[in-house]
Amino acid sequence: MVKCVMIQLCRCLFGLSYLALYVLLCYQLFGWMATLLIMSVQRFLAGWLIWAMIRAPD
């Protein structure tokens, strides 16, 4: 049980680190406004995909 919890925590930490590096890279390449635009579009697409998967027929 402890091993499963540790694996999940490590995955979450890796995901957060990856996200932080991705935002930093976008910021350095494109600037703040483009980074905000890119993140907004990606969140919109992710939300739409999740909504479509929930509403999809079985």
C-alpha positions, 0 to 999 in steps of 0.5 A: 500500500505504501509503495502505491502511494509513493508511486502516485506521489512521484507521478504527481511531482513529475507531472508538476515539474514537467508542467512548470518546465513547459510553462517556463520554456513557452515563456522564454520562447514566446513571452507572457502573452503568447504563453497565456494564449497557448495555455488557454487554448490547451485548457479549452481543448482539454476541457472540450475533450473531457466533456466529449468523453463524458457525454460519449455514448457507450 
